[in-house]
Amino acid sequence: MGKIIVMVGAPGAGKGTQARLLAEHFGYPQISTGEILREMAQADTLLGREIRALQAAGRLVSDDTLAQVILSRTSQPDCANGYILDGFPRTRKQAEMLEDLALKQGKKVVLVRVVVSDEALMKRLTGRRNCPACGEIYNIYFRPPRQEGVCDRDGTPLAQRSDDNADAVGTRLAAYEESTAPLIEFYRASGRLVEIDGELPVEKVFQKVITIIDESAGGNVPRS
Ligand code: AP5
């Protein structure tokens, strides 16, 4: 049965970093809702402007928009054997949608929550730099590139996300507490939520995630 691997965690917990490694390891596509929405936000349309404003402020985009994004992306042929979700679900409604989708697609949901303290999250987010060409993620404190400000892989100058400033990070962490933390309880109640220490080195976290995925068995989370 194909798998839907779901990385859950606060902003900056390392979902994207791990999802990229998992995509390489399993050959599944990485579906980052944040990335897809950032692309949509570039369009000069009502929806594009709305998403741009919400993301810049660190607030969540509507469940209806996310439903369209996920349905359209996961129906692409590259998702047939499985895929990795990075940043979805984030609300109870999105979690319920995912359960319906998994049933319809005949896939099993495997969840991994990466846990990181609030103090570390702020430093990780304000110190993050991304390669606009290949998407590689760095951190000026924890994972610096070999040459300052330049991607190790392709030499492209690194960029900083518009929502990685202290104000927006504060709003993002609050949105996580309000909307996403209750979701964790929803999954925990089903007995299938596996949590790992996200403050270990990237490679150690990755090994733990792989072990959890390899050992995962059983059905989808029942609706309560
Ligand atoms: P999104 O792009 O998903 O951002 P996020 O959830 O805030 O998460 P991040 O991408 O910031 O963090 P991450 O956990 O992926 O960490 P990373 O691996 O980069 O969403 C952005 C916005 O889009 C939202 O605010 C919302 O507006 C909208 N949106 C998206 N999805 C939505 C949804 N489903 N519903 C509604 N709205 C939605 O790592 C962070 C840093 O830490 C990096 O510098 C990295 O190098 C470093 N790092 C990673 N792992 C380690 C480690 N083990 N040790 C040390 N450093 C590490």
py3Dmol code that shows the C-alpha trace and the ligand (Angstrom):
import py3Dmol

protein = """\
ATOM      1  CA  MET A   1       0.000   0.000   0.000  1.00  0.00           C
ATOM      2  CA  GLY A   2       1.344   3.459  -0.906  1.00  0.00           C
ATOM      3  CA  LYS A   3       2.248   5.773   1.940  1.00  0.00           C
ATOM      4  CA  ILE A   4       1.442   9.360   2.742  1.00  0.00           C
ATOM      5  CA  ILE A   5       4.267  10.453   5.006  1.00  0.00           C
ATOM      6  CA  VAL A   6       3.222  13.464   7.072  1.00  0.00           C
ATOM      7  CA  MET A   7       5.820  15.637   8.792  1.00  0.00           C
ATOM      8  CA  VAL A   8       4.169  17.551  11.635  1.00  0.00           C
ATOM      9  CA  GLY A   9       5.786  20.211  13.804  1.00  0.00           C
ATOM     10  CA  ALA A  10       6.032  23.877  14.685  1.00  0.00           C
ATOM     11  CA  PRO A  11       7.424  26.395  12.207  1.00  0.00           C
ATOM     12  CA  GLY A  12      11.162  25.753  12.100  1.00  0.00           C
ATOM     13  CA  ALA A  13      10.977  22.236  13.585  1.00  0.00           C
ATOM     14  CA  GLY A  14      12.768  20.844  10.528  1.00  0.00           C
ATOM     15  CA  LYS A  15       9.825  19.473   8.502  1.00  0.00           C
ATOM     16  CA  GLY A  16      11.175  20.776   5.203  1.00  0.00           C
ATOM     17  CA  THR A  17      14.744  19.650   5.916  1.00  0.00           C
ATOM     18  CA  GLN A  18      13.586  16.117   6.681  1.00  0.00           C
ATOM     19  CA  ALA A  19      10.994  16.020   3.879  1.00  0.00           C
ATOM     20  CA  ARG A  20      13.718  16.771   1.314  1.00  0.00           C
ATOM     21  CA  LEU A  21      15.865  13.905   2.620  1.00  0.00           C
ATOM     22  CA  LEU A  22      12.856  11.563   2.683  1.00  0.00           C
ATOM     23  CA  ALA A  23      11.971  12.467  -0.895  1.00  0.00           C
ATOM     24  CA  GLU A  24      15.483  11.478  -2.017  1.00  0.00           C
ATOM     25  CA  HIS A  25      15.413   8.286   0.069  1.00  0.00           C
ATOM     26  CA  PHE A  26      11.982   6.980  -0.952  1.00  0.00           C
ATOM     27  CA  GLY A  27      11.700   8.544  -4.412  1.00  0.00           C
ATOM     28  CA  TYR A  28       8.370  10.111  -3.400  1.00  0.00           C
ATOM     29  CA  PRO A  29       7.567  13.743  -4.242  1.00  0.00           C
ATOM     30  CA  GLN A  30       7.796  16.292  -1.430  1.00  0.00           C
ATOM     31  CA  ILE A  31       4.642  18.381  -1.254  1.00  0.00           C
ATOM     32  CA  SER A  32       5.312  21.567   0.687  1.00  0.00           C
ATOM     33  CA  THR A  33       2.091  23.561   0.983  1.00  0.00           C
ATOM     34  CA  GLY A  34       4.123  26.601   2.082  1.00  0.00           C
ATOM     35  CA  GLU A  35       6.153  26.422  -1.174  1.00  0.00           C
ATOM     36  CA  ILE A  36       3.094  25.913  -3.384  1.00  0.00           C
ATOM     37  CA  LEU A  37       1.360  28.858  -1.706  1.00  0.00           C
ATOM     38  CA  ARG A  38       4.473  31.046  -2.069  1.00  0.00           C
ATOM     39  CA  GLU A  39       4.365  30.335  -5.827  1.00  0.00           C
ATOM     40  CA  MET A  40       0.631  31.099  -5.966  1.00  0.00           C
ATOM     41  CA  ALA A  41       1.290  34.336  -4.047  1.00  0.00           C
ATOM     42  CA  GLN A  42       3.360  35.655  -6.946  1.00  0.00           C
ATOM     43  CA  ALA A  43       0.285  35.892  -9.193  1.00  0.00           C
ATOM     44  CA  ASP A  44      -1.257  39.351  -9.419  1.00  0.00           C
ATOM     45  CA  THR A  45      -4.775  38.059  -8.724  1.00  0.00           C
ATOM     46  CA  LEU A  46      -7.141  38.472  -5.786  1.00  0.00           C
ATOM     47  CA  LEU A  47      -6.160  35.038  -4.466  1.00  0.00           C
ATOM     48  CA  GLY A  48      -2.455  35.682  -5.044  1.00  0.00           C
ATOM     49  CA  ARG A  49      -2.577  38.976  -3.132  1.00  0.00           C
ATOM     50  CA  GLU A  50      -4.590  37.402  -0.318  1.00  0.00           C
ATOM     51  CA  ILE A  51      -2.098  34.547   0.112  1.00  0.00           C
ATOM     52  CA  ARG A  52       0.855  36.962  -0.041  1.00  0.00           C
ATOM     53  CA  ALA A  53      -0.602  39.074   2.783  1.00  0.00           C
ATOM     54  CA  LEU A  54      -1.461  36.083   4.977  1.00  0.00           C
ATOM     55  CA  GLN A  55       1.945  34.449   4.532  1.00  0.00           C
ATOM     56  CA  ALA A  56       3.881  37.661   5.135  1.00  0.00           C
ATOM     57  CA  ALA A  57       1.957  38.143   8.387  1.00  0.00           C
ATOM     58  CA  GLY A  58       2.454  34.506   9.419  1.00  0.00           C
ATOM     59  CA  ARG A  59      -1.275  33.678   9.417  1.00  0.00           C
ATOM     60  CA  LEU A  60      -2.881  30.517   7.994  1.00  0.00           C
ATOM     61  CA  VAL A  61      -4.406  30.409   4.504  1.00  0.00           C
ATOM     62  CA  SER A  62      -8.042  29.159   4.345  1.00  0.00           C
ATOM     63  CA  ASP A  63      -8.904  25.467   4.518  1.00  0.00           C
ATOM     64  CA  ASP A  64     -10.829  25.783   1.221  1.00  0.00           C
ATOM     65  CA  THR A  65      -7.739  27.006  -0.629  1.00  0.00           C
ATOM     66  CA  LEU A  66      -5.673  24.231   0.929  1.00  0.00           C
ATOM     67  CA  ALA A  67      -8.251  21.637  -0.106  1.00  0.00           C
ATOM     68  CA  GLN A  68      -7.904  22.736  -3.734  1.00  0.00           C
ATOM     69  CA  VAL A  69      -4.105  22.768  -3.550  1.00  0.00           C
ATOM     70  CA  ILE A  70      -3.866  19.285  -2.038  1.00  0.00           C
ATOM     71  CA  LEU A  71      -6.480  17.660  -4.269  1.00  0.00           C
ATOM     72  CA  SER A  72      -4.897  19.036  -7.396  1.00  0.00           C
ATOM     73  CA  ARG A  73      -1.278  18.253  -6.435  1.00  0.00           C
ATOM     74  CA  THR A  74      -1.863  14.727  -5.107  1.00  0.00           C
ATOM     75  CA  SER A  75      -3.790  13.687  -8.203  1.00  0.00           C
ATOM     76  CA  GLN A  76      -0.621  14.116 -10.313  1.00  0.00           C
ATOM     77  CA  PRO A  77       0.902  10.855 -11.627  1.00  0.00           C
ATOM     78  CA  ASP A  78       4.099  11.237  -9.541  1.00  0.00           C
ATOM     79  CA  CYS A  79       2.005  10.763  -6.372  1.00  0.00           C
ATOM     80  CA  ALA A  80       0.651   7.363  -7.427  1.00  0.00           C
ATOM     81  CA  ASN A  81       2.988   5.311  -5.198  1.00  0.00           C
ATOM     82  CA  GLY A  82       3.092   7.729  -2.273  1.00  0.00           C
ATOM     83  CA  TYR A  83       4.097  11.245  -1.273  1.00  0.00           C
ATOM     84  CA  ILE A  84       5.455  13.328   1.555  1.00  0.00           C
ATOM     85  CA  LEU A  85       3.417  16.141   3.078  1.00  0.00           C
ATOM     86  CA  ASP A  86       5.361  19.033   4.577  1.00  0.00           C
ATOM     87  CA  GLY A  87       3.113  21.658   6.204  1.00  0.00           C
ATOM     88  CA  PHE A  88      -0.245  19.892   5.753  1.00  0.00           C
ATOM     89  CA  PRO A  89      -2.491  19.228   7.650  1.00  0.00           C
ATOM     90  CA  ARG A  90      -2.455  22.222   9.980  1.00  0.00           C
ATOM     91  CA  THR A  91      -6.054  22.345  11.197  1.00  0.00           C
ATOM     92  CA  ARG A  92      -8.557  19.748  12.335  1.00  0.00           C
ATOM     93  CA  LYS A  93     -10.553  20.261   9.123  1.00  0.00           C
ATOM     94  CA  GLN A  94      -7.447  19.635   7.010  1.00  0.00           C
ATOM     95  CA  ALA A  95      -6.710  16.464   9.010  1.00  0.00           C
ATOM     96  CA  GLU A  96     -10.191  15.138   8.327  1.00  0.00           C
ATOM     97  CA  MET A  97      -9.785  15.942   4.656  1.00  0.00           C
ATOM     98  CA  LEU A  98      -6.526  14.006   4.585  1.00  0.00           C
ATOM     99  CA  GLU A  99      -8.151  10.936   6.125  1.00  0.00           C
ATOM    100  CA  ASP A 100     -10.859  10.976   3.419  1.00  0.00           C
ATOM    101  CA  LEU A 101      -8.242  11.460   0.714  1.00  0.00           C
ATOM    102  CA  ALA A 102      -6.101   8.568   1.994  1.00  0.00           C
ATOM    103  CA  LEU A 103      -9.112   6.266   1.963  1.00  0.00           C
ATOM    104  CA  LYS A 104     -10.035   7.326  -1.556  1.00  0.00           C
ATOM    105  CA  GLN A 105      -6.452   6.910  -2.805  1.00  0.00           C
ATOM    106  CA  GLY A 106      -5.941   3.595  -0.945  1.00  0.00           C
ATOM    107  CA  LYS A 107      -2.892   4.929   0.902  1.00  0.00           C
ATOM    108  CA  LYS A 108      -1.757   4.728   4.490  1.00  0.00           C
ATOM    109  CA  VAL A 109      -1.022   7.866   6.521  1.00  0.00           C
ATOM    110  CA  VAL A 110       2.211   7.726   8.546  1.00  0.00           C
ATOM    111  CA  LEU A 111       2.754  10.682  10.870  1.00  0.00           C
ATOM    112  CA  VAL A 112       5.959  11.859  12.449  1.00  0.00           C
ATOM    113  CA  ARG A 113       6.039  14.835  14.793  1.00  0.00           C
ATOM    114  CA  VAL A 114       9.327  16.655  15.180  1.00  0.00           C
ATOM    115  CA  VAL A 115       9.550  18.327  18.596  1.00  0.00           C
ATOM    116  CA  VAL A 116      11.757  21.397  19.156  1.00  0.00           C
ATOM    117  CA  SER A 117      11.768  23.932  22.026  1.00  0.00           C
ATOM    118  CA  ASP A 118      10.430  27.468  21.426  1.00  0.00           C
ATOM    119  CA  GLU A 119      13.854  29.020  22.113  1.00  0.00           C
ATOM    120  CA  ALA A 120      15.510  26.938  19.378  1.00  0.00           C
ATOM    121  CA  LEU A 121      12.655  27.634  16.916  1.00  0.00           C
ATOM    122  CA  MET A 122      13.161  31.413  16.945  1.00  0.00           C
ATOM    123  CA  LYS A 123      16.894  31.053  16.261  1.00  0.00           C
ATOM    124  CA  ARG A 124      16.314  28.483  13.538  1.00  0.00           C
ATOM    125  CA  LEU A 125      13.779  30.634  11.692  1.00  0.00           C
ATOM    126  CA  THR A 126      15.568  33.958  11.890  1.00  0.00           C
ATOM    127  CA  GLY A 127      18.842  32.202  10.934  1.00  0.00           C
ATOM    128  CA  ARG A 128      17.406  30.234   8.004  1.00  0.00           C
ATOM    129  CA  ARG A 129      18.603  30.848   4.445  1.00  0.00           C
ATOM    130  CA  ASN A 130      17.323  29.048   1.316  1.00  0.00           C
ATOM    131  CA  CYS A 131      18.735  28.455  -2.130  1.00  0.00           C
ATOM    132  CA  PRO A 132      16.218  29.919  -4.624  1.00  0.00           C
ATOM    133  CA  ALA A 133      17.541  27.574  -7.340  1.00  0.00           C
ATOM    134  CA  CYS A 134      17.631  24.094  -5.747  1.00  0.00           C
ATOM    135  CA  GLY A 135      15.698  24.679  -2.496  1.00  0.00           C
ATOM    136  CA  GLU A 136      18.526  23.550  -0.185  1.00  0.00           C
ATOM    137  CA  ILE A 137      17.975  24.825   3.384  1.00  0.00           C
ATOM    138  CA  TYR A 138      20.788  26.316   5.494  1.00  0.00           C
ATOM    139  CA  ASN A 139      21.077  28.058   8.838  1.00  0.00           C
ATOM    140  CA  ILE A 140      23.645  30.692   9.699  1.00  0.00           C
ATOM    141  CA  TYR A 141      23.889  29.315  13.282  1.00  0.00           C
ATOM    142  CA  PHE A 142      23.393  25.548  12.903  1.00  0.00           C
ATOM    143  CA  ARG A 143      23.981  24.584   9.275  1.00  0.00           C
ATOM    144  CA  PRO A 144      26.021  27.264   7.510  1.00  0.00           C
ATOM    145  CA  PRO A 145      27.026  26.907   3.857  1.00  0.00           C
ATOM    146  CA  ARG A 146      30.745  26.350   3.205  1.00  0.00           C
ATOM    147  CA  GLN A 147      30.997  29.842   1.706  1.00  0.00           C
ATOM    148  CA  GLU A 148      28.924  32.534   3.439  1.00  0.00           C
ATOM    149  CA  GLY A 149      25.720  33.462   1.568  1.00  0.00           C
ATOM    150  CA  VAL A 150      26.220  30.959  -1.285  1.00  0.00           C
ATOM    151  CA  CYS A 151      24.647  27.534  -1.946  1.00  0.00           C
ATOM    152  CA  ASP A 152      27.071  24.591  -1.597  1.00  0.00           C
ATOM    153  CA  ARG A 153      25.311  22.712  -4.378  1.00  0.00           C
ATOM    154  CA  ASP A 154      25.091  25.249  -7.188  1.00  0.00           C
ATOM    155  CA  GLY A 155      26.750  28.510  -6.070  1.00  0.00           C
ATOM    156  CA  THR A 156      23.475  30.507  -6.137  1.00  0.00           C
ATOM    157  CA  PRO A 157      23.265  33.466  -3.682  1.00  0.00           C
ATOM    158  CA  LEU A 158      21.092  32.440  -0.709  1.00  0.00           C
ATOM    159  CA  ALA A 159      17.796  34.192   0.154  1.00  0.00           C
ATOM    160  CA  GLN A 160      15.782  34.796   3.325  1.00  0.00           C
ATOM    161  CA  ARG A 161      12.002  34.194   3.460  1.00  0.00           C
ATOM    162  CA  SER A 162       9.824  37.279   4.003  1.00  0.00           C
ATOM    163  CA  ASP A 163       8.117  35.614   7.004  1.00  0.00           C
ATOM    164  CA  ASP A 164      11.387  34.755   8.785  1.00  0.00           C
ATOM    165  CA  ASN A 165      11.505  38.041  10.730  1.00  0.00           C
ATOM    166  CA  ALA A 166      10.852  38.154  14.495  1.00  0.00           C
ATOM    167  CA  ASP A 167       7.308  39.642  14.187  1.00  0.00           C
ATOM    168  CA  ALA A 168       6.004  37.124  11.631  1.00  0.00           C
ATOM    169  CA  VAL A 169       7.708  34.253  13.473  1.00  0.00           C
ATOM    170  CA  GLY A 170       5.811  35.252  16.636  1.00  0.00           C
ATOM    171  CA  THR A 171       2.499  35.149  14.729  1.00  0.00           C
ATOM    172  CA  ARG A 172       3.387  31.803  13.118  1.00  0.00           C
ATOM    173  CA  LEU A 173       4.194  30.224  16.476  1.00  0.00           C
ATOM    174  CA  ALA A 174       0.891  31.556  17.887  1.00  0.00           C
ATOM    175  CA  ALA A 175      -1.039  30.178  14.876  1.00  0.00           C
ATOM    176  CA  TYR A 176       0.649  26.829  15.450  1.00  0.00           C
ATOM    177  CA  GLU A 177      -0.400  26.768  19.112  1.00  0.00           C
ATOM    178  CA  GLU A 178      -3.963  27.752  18.275  1.00  0.00           C
ATOM    179  CA  SER A 179      -4.690  25.652  15.180  1.00  0.00           C
ATOM    180  CA  THR A 180      -2.110  22.903  14.903  1.00  0.00           C
ATOM    181  CA  ALA A 181      -1.459  21.853  18.514  1.00  0.00           C
ATOM    182  CA  PRO A 182      -5.101  20.597  18.885  1.00  0.00           C
ATOM    183  CA  LEU A 183      -4.507  18.553  15.740  1.00  0.00           C
ATOM    184  CA  ILE A 184      -1.660  16.766  17.495  1.00  0.00           C
ATOM    185  CA  GLU A 185      -4.131  15.701  20.184  1.00  0.00           C
ATOM    186  CA  PHE A 186      -6.478  14.415  17.467  1.00  0.00           C
ATOM    187  CA  TYR A 187      -3.710  12.146  16.152  1.00  0.00           C
ATOM    188  CA  ARG A 188      -2.341  11.254  19.589  1.00  0.00           C
ATOM    189  CA  ALA A 189      -5.811  10.025  20.652  1.00  0.00           C
ATOM    190  CA  SER A 190      -5.680   7.495  17.802  1.00  0.00           C
ATOM    191  CA  GLY A 191      -2.443   6.078  19.249  1.00  0.00           C
ATOM    192  CA  ARG A 192      -0.500   6.562  16.032  1.00  0.00           C
ATOM    193  CA  LEU A 193       1.402   9.769  16.626  1.00  0.00           C
ATOM    194  CA  VAL A 194       5.136   9.149  16.861  1.00  0.00           C
ATOM    195  CA  GLU A 195       7.276  11.958  18.251  1.00  0.00           C
ATOM    196  CA  ILE A 196      10.986  12.470  17.871  1.00  0.00           C
ATOM    197  CA  ASP A 197      13.504  14.892  19.331  1.00  0.00           C
ATOM    198  CA  GLY A 198      14.068  17.454  16.571  1.00  0.00           C
ATOM    199  CA  GLU A 199      17.042  19.010  18.367  1.00  0.00           C
ATOM    200  CA  LEU A 200      19.300  16.117  17.456  1.00  0.00           C
ATOM    201  CA  PRO A 201      21.584  16.625  14.436  1.00  0.00           C
ATOM    202  CA  VAL A 202      19.776  16.507  11.061  1.00  0.00           C
ATOM    203  CA  GLU A 203      21.224  13.082  10.130  1.00  0.00           C
ATOM    204  CA  LYS A 204      20.196  11.534  13.498  1.00  0.00           C
ATOM    205  CA  VAL A 205      16.653  12.900  13.154  1.00  0.00           C
ATOM    206  CA  PHE A 206      16.541  11.456   9.637  1.00  0.00           C
ATOM    207  CA  GLN A 207      17.605   7.977  10.807  1.00  0.00           C
ATOM    208  CA  LYS A 208      14.863   8.028  13.438  1.00  0.00           C
ATOM    209  CA  VAL A 209      12.237   9.112  10.919  1.00  0.00           C
ATOM    210  CA  ILE A 210      13.261   6.331   8.527  1.00  0.00           C
ATOM    211  CA  THR A 211      13.004   3.747  11.319  1.00  0.00           C
ATOM    212  CA  ILE A 212       9.504   4.947  12.221  1.00  0.00           C
ATOM    213  CA  ILE A 213       8.355   4.809   8.601  1.00  0.00           C
ATOM    214  CA  ASP A 214       9.858   1.374   8.004  1.00  0.00           C
ATOM    215  CA  GLU A 215       8.221   0.006  11.140  1.00  0.00           C
ATOM    216  CA  SER A 216       4.848   1.641  10.543  1.00  0.00           C
ATOM    217  CA  ALA A 217       1.892  -0.694  10.119  1.00  0.00           C
ATOM    218  CA  GLY A 218      -1.867  -0.571  10.561  1.00  0.00           C
ATOM    219  CA  GLY A 219      -4.751   1.439   9.151  1.00  0.00           C
ATOM    220  CA  ASN A 220      -5.621   5.102   8.967  1.00  0.00           C
ATOM    221  CA  VAL A 221      -6.634   7.310  11.851  1.00  0.00           C
ATOM    222  CA  PRO A 222     -10.309   6.798  12.634  1.00  0.00           C
ATOM    223  CA  ARG A 223     -12.548   9.868  12.716  1.00  0.00           C
ATOM    224  CA  SER A 224     -13.679  10.681  16.250  1.00  0.00           C
TER     225      SER A 224
END
"""
ligand_1 = """\
57
AP5
P 5.572 26.748 5.634
O 6.414 27.082 4.464
O 5.041 25.365 5.773
O 6.341 27.194 6.955
P 6.315 26.652 8.463
O 5.361 25.631 8.882
O 6.303 27.907 9.236
O 7.552 25.802 8.549
P 8.938 26.188 8.044
O 9.080 25.904 6.586
O 9.260 27.594 8.475
O 9.848 25.271 8.943
P 10.273 23.747 8.791
O 9.690 22.966 9.914
O 10.048 23.239 7.407
O 11.810 23.910 9.112
P 13.096 23.822 8.153
O 13.337 22.407 7.746
O 13.070 24.852 7.084
O 4.294 27.723 5.676
C 4.459 29.105 5.478
C 3.096 29.777 5.478
O 2.268 29.235 4.408
C 2.238 29.598 6.733
O 2.590 30.533 7.732
C 0.837 29.822 6.165
O 0.609 31.199 5.927
C 0.905 29.115 4.815
N 0.537 27.679 4.887
C 1.327 26.619 4.566
N 0.688 25.470 4.737
C -0.556 25.780 5.190
C -1.686 25.010 5.577
N -1.663 23.658 5.532
N -2.799 25.659 6.000
C -2.860 27.006 6.046
N -1.810 27.803 5.703
C -0.675 27.197 5.275
O 14.218 24.193 9.243
C 14.250 25.476 9.843
C 15.718 25.871 10.100
O 16.285 24.989 11.081
C 16.617 25.755 8.845
O 17.528 26.815 8.839
C 17.342 24.407 9.030
O 18.621 24.408 8.427
C 17.431 24.308 10.557
N 17.362 22.925 11.016
C 16.510 21.946 10.584
N 16.720 20.802 11.258
C 17.727 21.075 12.164
C 18.379 20.278 13.175
N 18.064 19.003 13.399
N 19.350 20.879 13.916
C 19.670 22.199 13.702
N 19.088 22.981 12.768
C 18.128 22.423 11.996
"""
view = py3Dmol.view(width=600, height=400)
view.addModel(protein, "pdb")
view.setStyle({"model": 0}, {"cartoon": {"style": "trace"}})
view.addModel(ligand_1, "xyz")
view.setStyle({"model": 1}, {"stick": {}})
view.zoomTo()
view.show()
